[in-house]
Amino acid sequence: MAITLDTGSFTGNSFVTVFEADEFHEDRGYTSWTSETDDEKKESALIRTFDYLAVQNYKSTAFDSGVPAAIEKAQCIGAVKELETPGILQPDRELGVKLSAIEGAVEKEFFESGQRTLFTAIDNLIRPYLKTSSRKTLVRG
């Protein structure tokens, strides 16, 4: 496995190198990243984070001038989370279970629980480059 730098075309597998991520985390004192000596684990974490970032709904102009520094920072932040807990950025959805009795039988109805992990630091960094949501907020009164 090797890092293939991407310039915003999403043909590579990382926006930053291990060296750049090392500097980012060293400056911020993220010892879980800096104490890891296996560069292959770091590369894997960067690639998994790139996968997370690559599926976001970016504005068509987001990468016109190359990869924004905020998105590179977001990748570094996500990579330390991925190093600590592989797969944390792309969990399977949890389904809640609703049970109801029907004349002595039990019927199971599965529905989305609506819970998901928020990655505030990552989301705040990439938000200016994302298309706005077309979903309307319902107000109950």
C-alpha positions as CSV (number, residue, x, y, z in Angstrom):
1,M,0.0,0.0,0.0
2,A,1.2,3.5,-0.7
3,I,-0.2,7.0,-0.6
4,T,-1.1,8.4,-3.9
5,L,-1.6,12.2,-3.5
6,D,-4.8,13.6,-4.8
7,T,-5.1,17.2,-6.0
8,G,-8.9,17.4,-5.8
9,S,-9.7,15.1,-8.7
10,F,-10.4,12.1,-6.4
11,T,-8.1,9.8,-8.5
12,G,-5.6,9.4,-5.6
13,N,-6.1,8.1,-2.1
14,S,-5.0,10.9,0.2
15,F,-4.7,14.6,0.3
16,V,-1.7,14.6,2.6
17,T,1.4,12.5,3.1
18,V,2.3,10.7,6.3
19,F,5.0,13.3,6.9
20,E,2.5,16.1,6.6
21,A,0.1,14.3,9.0
22,D,3.1,13.7,11.4
23,E,3.8,17.5,11.5
24,F,0.1,18.4,12.0
25,H,-0.2,16.0,14.9
26,E,3.1,16.9,16.4
27,D,2.2,20.5,16.4
28,R,-1.0,19.7,18.3
29,G,0.4,17.1,20.7
30,Y,-1.7,14.2,19.4
31,T,0.5,11.5,21.0
32,S,-1.6,8.6,19.7
33,W,-0.5,9.6,16.2
34,T,3.1,10.6,16.9
35,S,3.8,7.6,19.1
36,E,2.8,5.2,16.3
37,T,6.0,4.1,14.5
38,D,4.3,1.9,11.8
39,D,3.9,4.2,8.7
40,E,1.7,1.5,7.0
41,K,-0.9,1.9,9.8
42,K,-0.8,5.7,9.4
43,E,-1.2,5.3,5.6
44,S,-4.2,3.0,6.1
45,A,-5.7,5.6,8.5
46,L,-5.2,8.4,6.0
47,I,-6.7,6.3,3.1
48,R,-9.8,5.4,5.2
49,T,-10.2,9.1,6.0
50,F,-9.8,10.0,2.4
51,D,-12.6,7.5,1.6
52,Y,-14.8,9.3,4.1
53,L,-14.0,12.7,2.7
54,A,-14.4,11.6,-0.9
55,V,-18.1,10.7,-0.6
56,Q,-19.1,14.2,0.7
57,N,-21.3,16.4,-1.5
58,Y,-18.8,19.1,-2.5
59,K,-19.5,22.2,-4.4
60,S,-18.3,22.0,-8.0
61,T,-15.8,24.8,-7.3
62,A,-14.5,23.4,-4.0
63,F,-11.2,22.2,-5.6
64,D,-10.7,24.8,-8.3
65,S,-7.5,26.0,-6.7
66,G,-6.3,22.6,-5.4
67,V,-7.1,21.0,-2.1
68,P,-8.2,23.5,0.5
69,A,-6.0,23.6,3.6
70,A,-9.1,23.0,5.7
71,I,-9.8,19.7,3.9
72,E,-6.2,18.6,4.5
73,K,-6.6,19.4,8.2
74,A,-9.9,17.5,8.3
75,Q,-8.1,14.5,6.8
76,C,-5.4,14.7,9.5
77,I,-8.0,14.9,12.3
78,G,-10.0,12.0,10.8
79,A,-6.8,10.0,10.4
80,V,-6.0,10.1,14.1
81,K,-9.5,8.9,14.9
82,E,-9.1,6.1,12.3
83,L,-5.7,5.1,13.7
84,E,-7.2,4.9,17.2
85,T,-10.4,3.1,16.1
86,P,-10.2,1.7,12.5
87,G,-13.5,2.1,10.7
88,I,-14.9,4.8,13.0
89,L,-15.6,7.2,10.2
90,Q,-17.7,4.6,8.2
91,P,-19.7,2.6,10.6
92,D,-22.6,0.4,9.6
93,R,-25.9,2.0,10.4
94,E,-27.5,0.7,13.5
95,L,-31.1,-0.3,13.3
96,G,-33.5,0.0,16.2
97,V,-36.1,-2.6,16.8
98,K,-39.8,-1.9,17.5
99,L,-41.7,-4.8,19.0
100,S,-45.4,-5.2,19.1
101,A,-47.7,-8.1,20.0
102,I,-50.3,-9.2,17.5
103,E,-52.7,-11.8,18.8
104,G,-50.0,-13.8,20.6
105,A,-47.4,-13.4,17.9
106,V,-44.5,-11.0,18.0
107,E,-43.9,-8.8,15.0
108,K,-40.5,-7.1,14.6
109,E,-40.3,-3.9,12.8
110,F,-36.9,-2.5,12.0
111,F,-36.3,1.2,11.6
112,E,-33.3,3.5,11.7
113,S,-32.5,4.7,15.1
114,G,-31.6,8.2,13.9
115,Q,-28.3,8.1,15.9
116,R,-25.0,8.7,14.3
117,T,-21.6,9.8,15.5
118,L,-20.9,13.5,14.8
119,F,-17.3,14.5,13.9
120,T,-17.6,18.2,14.7
121,A,-14.1,19.2,14.0
122,I,-14.1,17.5,10.6
123,D,-17.6,18.7,9.7
124,N,-16.8,22.3,10.6
125,L,-13.7,22.3,8.4
126,I,-15.3,20.8,5.3
127,R,-18.7,22.6,5.7
128,P,-17.8,25.7,3.6
129,Y,-16.9,23.4,0.6
130,L,-20.1,21.4,0.7
131,K,-23.3,22.0,-1.2
132,T,-26.1,23.1,1.1
133,S,-28.7,20.5,2.0
134,S,-31.9,20.6,0.0
135,R,-33.8,19.0,2.9
136,K,-36.4,21.2,4.5
137,T,-36.7,21.3,8.3
138,L,-40.1,20.4,9.6
139,V,-41.4,22.5,12.4
140,R,-43.9,20.9,14.7
141,G,-46.2,23.2,16.6
